[in-house]
Amino acid sequence: GETAVLVPPDDPGALAAAIAGLLDDPLARARLGAAGRARVLRRFTWRVTAEGTAACYRALLGGRALSGLGPAPGEQGPDAPSDEPSDASSDAPSDAPSDAPSDAPTSKSALVRAAQC
C-alpha cells in the first residue's frame, strides 16, 4: 500500500515477514512514513475536521443530502415508505435551540445522518 504494509488478519507469519522486510528496507520505511504523514496532514488535522463538520452542518441545515452517505441506519432509502410522523418536529430533542430555522432537519433519521458526518 501507499501508507502501510497490509497483512492478513490472524497471520503472525505474514506480520513478521512484513516487519522484517521493513527492517531491511530503509527506503520503504521512509516512503511509507512520508506518505502516512502527508495523509494525516491532508485528512485528519483539527482544521480539516472542523471544516468537514461545518460543511456537514451547512448541508443538513440547507436540506441537502450528505455526499458519500447512504440511508441512515434503519432507513431503506428515499423512496421507501416512512414510518416517521409527518410532524418531524415532534422528534426534536427538548433542548433544541428555539432560534433554529423552521426547516432545519430535526427528525431522528436526520440527526443520525448528522452524527455520521
GUBATI-73697 format. One record per atom (N, C-alpha, C, O): residue in three letters; z, y, x. Coordinates in steps of 0.001 Angstrom, whole numbers, padded with zeros to 6 digits, always signed. Layout:
REM GUBATI-73697
ALAZYX ...
END
This chain:
REM GUBATI-73697
GLY+000000-001192+000805 GLY+000000+000000+000000 GLY+000000+001255+000848 GLY+000083+001206+002075 GLU-000091+002339+000186 GLU-000144+003643+000851 GLU+001237+004106+001309 GLU+001371+004710+002373 THR+002270+003821+000501 THR+003603+004318+000826 THR+004627+003212+001018 THR+005803+003495+001246 ALA+004207+001970+000931 ALA+005144+000860+001068 ALA+004387-000420+001393 ALA+003184-000527+001159 VAL+005108-001376+001932 VAL+004577-002721+002102 VAL+005177-003532+000959 VAL+006393-003703+000879 LEU+004326-004021+000087 LEU+004794-004749-001086 LEU+004870-006235-000782 LEU+003984-006804-000144 VAL+005939-006848-001249 VAL+006114-008292-001095 VAL+006483-008872-002453 VAL+007036-008171-003300 PRO+006180-010149-002663 PRO+006530-010770-003939 PRO+008061-010822-004106 PRO+008790-010961-003124 PRO+008532-010710-005340 PRO+009974-010828-005576 PRO+010470-012231-005231 PRO+009725-013206-005325 ASP+011711-012315-004839 ASP+012357-013602-004539 ASP+011621-014391-003459 ASP+011569-015620-003510 ASP+011052-013682-002481 ASP+010344-014347-001392 ASP+010873-013805-000060 ASP+010256-012927+000543 PRO+012014-014327+000395 PRO+012610-013816+001632 PRO+011688-013964+002840 PRO+011731-013134+003748 GLY+010866-014991+002867 GLY+009936-015174+003977 GLY+008925-014043+004053 GLY+008633-013529+005133 ALA+008390-013658+002896 ALA+007424-012556+002859 ALA+008092-011245+003262 ALA+007493-010433+003966 LEU+009333-011036+002817 LEU+010063-009835+003187 LEU+010300-009793+004693 LEU+010097-008760+005331 ALA+010728-010917+005255 ALA+010966-010986+006697 ALA+009674-010721+007468 ALA+009690-010013+008475 ALA+008567-011276+007009 ALA+007283-011071+007680 ALA+006861-009600+007611 ALA+006348-009054+008588 ALA+007075-008972+006472 ALA+006713-007562+006317 ALA+007557-006687+007241 ALA+007037-005772+007879 ILE+008861-006968+007311 ILE+009741-006202+008194 ILE+009346-006413+009650 ILE+009280-005458+010424 ALA+009086-007653+010021 ALA+008680-007953+011395 ALA+007375-007242+011735 ALA+007218-006707+012832 GLY+006444-007239+010789 GLY+005174-006551+011018 GLY+005374-005065+011255 GLY+004715-004481+012116 LEU+006271-004449+010507 LEU+006543-003021+010708 LEU+007285-002761+012013 LEU+007042-001754+012678 LEU+008185-003663+012378 LEU+008887-003509+013656 LEU+007921-003545+014834 LEU+008150-002901+015858 ASP+006846-004302+014678 ASP+005862-004448+015747 ASP+004740-003409+015685 ASP+003875-003393+016560 ASP+004737-002545+014671 ASP+003623-001614+014499 ASP+004132-000192+014244 ASP+004262+000215+013090 PRO+004418+000564+015303 PRO+004948+001918+015111 PRO+003979+002854+014384 PRO+004416+003762+013677 LEU+002672+002642+014550 LEU+001701+003484+013837 LEU+001777+003244+012326 LEU+001698+004194+011547 ALA+001928+001996+011910 ALA+002052+001687+010481 ALA+003337+002300+009925 ALA+003343+002843+008820 ARG+004431+002210+010697 ARG+005691+002824+010251 ARG+005526+004327+010071 ARG+005979+004892+009075 ALA+004883+004965+011025 ALA+004683+006417+010946 ALA+003786+006781+009758 ALA+004054+007744+009039 ARG+002713+005996+009560 ARG+001785+006262+008447 ARG+002493+006111+007107 ARG+002371+006974+006237 LEU+003239+005011+006934 LEU+003962+004787+005676 LEU+005029+005866+005459 LEU+005198+006365+004346 GLY+005735+006215+006517 GLY+006770+007239+006397 GLY+006198+008586+005996 GLY+006744+009260+005122 ALA+005094+008987+006633 ALA+004465+010271+006308 ALA+003920+010268+004879 ALA+004076+011249+004152 ALA+003284+009171+004479 ALA+002743+009087+003116 ALA+003864+009082+002081 ALA+003739+009703+001026 GLY+004953+008388+002378 GLY+006090+008371+001461 GLY+006714+009740+001308 GLY+007037+010158+000197 ARG+006885+010442+002417 ARG+007459+011791+002362 ARG+006556+012730+001566 ARG+007036+013509+000742 ALA+005252+012654+001812 ALA+004310+013505+001075 ALA+004373+013215-000424 ALA+004309+014138-001237 ARG+004496+011954-000789 ARG+004579+011597-002205 ARG+005850+012155-002834 ARG+005809+012681-003946 VAL+006965+012047-002141 VAL+008227+012588-002659 VAL+008111+014093-002857 VAL+008511+014611-003899 LEU+007572+014796-001877 LEU+007444+016246-001990 LEU+006472+016653-003092 LEU+006631+017709-003705 ARG+005468+015820-003341 ARG+004475+016108-004370 ARG+004981+015798-005771 ARG+004582+016460-006730 ARG+005864+014790-005909 ARG+006217+014322-007247 ARG+007683+014418-007624 ARG+007996+014390-008814 PHE+008596+014530-006669 PHE+009996+014347-007009 PHE+010926+015457-006549 PHE+012132+015233-006442 THR+010409+016641-006277 THR+011300+017733-005917 THR+011913+018312-007190 THR+011429+018062-008295 TRP+012976+019083-007022 TRP+013590+019725-008198 TRP+012596+020650-008879 TRP+012572+020731-010107 ARG+011772+021351-008100 ARG+010801+022272-008684 ARG+009784+021515-009553 ARG+009508+021918-010683 VAL+009235+020427-009023 VAL+008257+019635-009780 VAL+008910+019064-011042 VAL+008301+019065-012112 THR+010136+018582-010916 THR+010851+018039-012071 THR+011069+019112-013134 THR+010849+018872-014321 ALA+011504+020296-012703 ALA+011739+021392-013656 ALA+010442+021823-014326 ALA+010418+022062-015534 GLU+009360+021924-013553 GLU+008077+022313-014136 GLU+007586+021275-015135 GLU+007056+021632-016187 GLY+007757+019996-014820 GLY+007357+018941-015748 GLY+008193+018947-017016 GLY+007668+018749-018112 THR+009483+019171-016873 THR+010364+019234-018048 THR+009983+020418-018924 THR+009902+020282-020145 ALA+009748+021575-018318 ALA+009353+022754-019090 ALA+008024+022514-019807 ALA+007868+022903-020965 ALA+007068+021877-019132 ALA+005780+021576-019764 ALA+005961+020623-020934 ALA+005295+020760-021961 CYS+006854+019666-020783 CYS+007133+018718-021860 CYS+007701+019457-023076 CYS+007246+019248-024200 TYR+008689+020313-022849 TYR+009278+021068-023959 TYR+008250+021983-024617 TYR+008221+022094-025842 ARG+007397+022646-023810 ARG+006369+023513-024399 ARG+005433+022692-025293 ARG+005068+023134-026383 ALA+005047+021500-024833 ALA+004158+020651-025636 ALA+004832+020230-026931 ALA+004217+020277-027996 LEU+006086+019820-026846 LEU+006804+019392-028050 LEU+006992+020540-029036 LEU+006774+020377-030236 LEU+007394+021696-028528 LEU+007607+022845-029407 LEU+006302+023353-029990 LEU+006287+023929-031077 GLY+005206+023143-029273 GLY+003900+023544-029778 GLY+003264+022505-030684 GLY+002160+022713-031187 GLY+003953+021380-030899 GLY+003431+020342-031769 GLY+002317+019531-031139 GLY+001598+018822-031843 ARG+002157+019620-029820 ARG+001099+018879-029145 ARG+001628+017534-028675 ARG+002814+017376-028385 ALA+000729+016582-028610 ALA+001094+015259-028106 ALA+001367+015354-026617 ALA+000778+016175-025914 LEU+002253+014515-026153 LEU+002548+014453-024723 LEU+001545+013529-024073 LEU+001410+012377-024483 SER+000839+014013-023066 SER-000175+013180-022429 SER+000479+012033-021688 SER+001548+012187-021097 GLY-000173+010877-021726 GLY+000300+009721-020993 GLY+001364+008915-021707 GLY+001832+007911-021170 LEU+001758+009323-022896 LEU+002786+008587-023629 LEU+002186+007980-024883 LEU+001427+008630-025602 GLY+002523+006769-025128 GLY+002124+006124-026367 GLY+003126+006473-027448 GLY+003908+007412-027296 PRO+003109+005730-028527 PRO+004075+005974-029590 PRO+005493+005785-029073 PRO+005734+004996-028160 ALA+006414+006508-029661 ALA+007821+006359-029304 ALA+008275+004957-029678 ALA+007680+004335-030558 PRO+009320+004445-029027 PRO+009822+003118-029388 PRO+010101+003034-030882 PRO+010724+003925-031458 GLY+009639+001966-031498 GLY+009840+001792-032931 GLY+008692+002330-033769 GLY+008618+002061-034968 GLU+007794+003089-033148 GLU+006633+003612-033870 GLU+005435+002704-033629 GLU+005365+002010-032615 GLN+004489+002715-034575 GLN+003297+001895-034430 GLN+002075+002725-034098 GLN+000997+002164-033902 GLY+002197+003998-034029 GLY+001061+004853-033735 GLY+000883+005893-034815 GLY+001567+005844-035838 PRO-000031+006846-034609 PRO-000165+007964-035535 PRO-000684+007588-036908 PRO-000415+008307-037870 ASP-001426+006480-037045 ASP-001984+006112-038340 ASP-001122+005120-039106 ASP-001448+004753-040236 ALA-000025+004685-038497 ALA+000843+003705-039148 ALA+001677+004388-040221 ALA+002026+005561-040087 PRO+002000+003653-041293 PRO+002860+004233-042314 PRO+004209+004584-041715 PRO+004730+003869-040860 SER+004761+005679-042169 SER+006036+006150-041629 SER+007149+005899-042618 SER+006985+006097-043822 ASP+008305+005453-042091 ASP+009462+005292-042962 ASP+010444+006435-042754 ASP+011584+006381-043215 GLU+009982+007494-042038 GLU+010845+008653-041845 GLU+010844+009487-043116 GLU+009849+009515-043840 PRO+011950+010163-043392 PRO+011977+011048-044552 PRO+010951+012153-044388 PRO+010661+012574-043268 SER+010399+012625-045500 SER+009408+013681-045410 SER+010035+014977-044916 SER+009335+015814-044346 ASP+011324+015162-045117 ASP+012009+016330-044609 ASP+012612+015979-043253 ASP+013751+015517-043174 ALA+011832+016203-042172 ALA+012267+015808-040833 ALA+013508+016556-040391 ALA+014215+016095-039495 SER+013790+017701-040997 SER+014955+018459-040552 SER+016251+017727-040874 SER+017291+018045-040297 SER+016211+016750-041787 SER+017429+016005-042086 SER+017836+015116-040919 SER+018982+014671-040853 ASP+016901+014849-039986 ASP+017215+014051-038811 ASP+017698+014910-037646 ASP+018039+014384-036587 ALA+017727+016224-037835 ALA+018096+017114-036740 ALA+019557+016939-036388 ALA+020390+016708-037264 PRO+019868+017049-035113 PRO+021271+016989-034738 PRO+022025+018158-035348 PRO+021458+019233-035542 SER+023286+017955-035647 SER+024058+019004-036299 SER+024269+020200-035397 SER+024565+021294-035878 ASP+024121+020010-034087 ASP+024301+021129-033173 ASP+022968+021759-032761 ASP+022892+022446-031743 ALA+021912+021521-033559 ALA+020615+022106-033249 ALA+020717+023621-033342 ALA+021369+024137-034250 PRO+020088+024342-032424 PRO+020177+025799-032461 PRO+019513+026353-033705 PRO+018456+025877-034121 SER+020130+027353-034291 SER+019597+027922-035524 SER+018378+028785-035256 SER+017635+029099-036185 ASP+018154+029176-034009 ASP+017002+030001-033701 ASP+015780+029175-033293 ASP+014793+029729-032809 ALA+015841+027851-033486 ALA+014692+027004-033158 ALA+013556+027335-034113 ALA+013800+027627-035284 PRO+012305+027294-033627 PRO+011175+027558-034518 PRO+011198+026595-035698 PRO+011579+025433-035556 SER+010787+027090-036868 SER+010856+026252-038059 SER+009955+025032-037953 SER+010198+024029-038625 ASP+008915+025097-037118 ASP+008016+023952-036964 ASP+008359+023107-035735 ASP+007578+022242-035339 ALA+009517+023355-035137 ALA+009918+022577-033963 ALA+010159+021131-034379 ALA+010753+020878-035428 PRO+009698+020173-033558 PRO+009899+018768-033910 PRO+011378+018409-033841 PRO+012021+018574-032804 THR+011906+017918-034955 THR+013319+017551-034976 THR+013521+016131-035469 THR+014662+015690-035613 SER+012433+015395-035733 SER+012593+014027-036203 SER+013115+013145-035076 SER+013045+013504-033901 LYS+013630+012004-035451 LYS+014144+011068-034431 LYS+013041+010683-033449 LYS+013285+010640-032243 SER+011843+010403-033936 SER+010769+009983-033030 SER+010376+011110-032089 SER+010047+010853-030931 ALA+010403+012360-032559 ALA+010082+013478-031681 ALA+011144+013632-030605 ALA+010828+013938-029456 LEU+012393+013421-030970 LEU+013464+013513-029996 LEU+013365+012381-028975 LEU+013662+012579-027796 VAL+012951+011204-029421 VAL+012761+010085-028490 VAL+011654+010429-027529 VAL+011778+010193-026327 ARG+010560+010989-028042 ARG+009455+011377-027159 ARG+009901+012441-026163 ARG+009468+012425-025011 ALA+010755+013359-026587 ALA+011267+014385-025674 ALA+012075+013734-024567 ALA+011999+014159-023414 ALA+012836+012721-024895 ALA+013637+012042-023884 ALA+012768+011276-022909 ALA+013214+010974-021802 GLN+011530+010951-023287 GLN+010638+010211-022411 GLN+009929+011088-021400 GLN+009299+010565-020481 CYS+010009+012396-021536 CYS+009307+013304-020618 CYS+009743+013088-019196 CYS+009256+013765-018291 
END
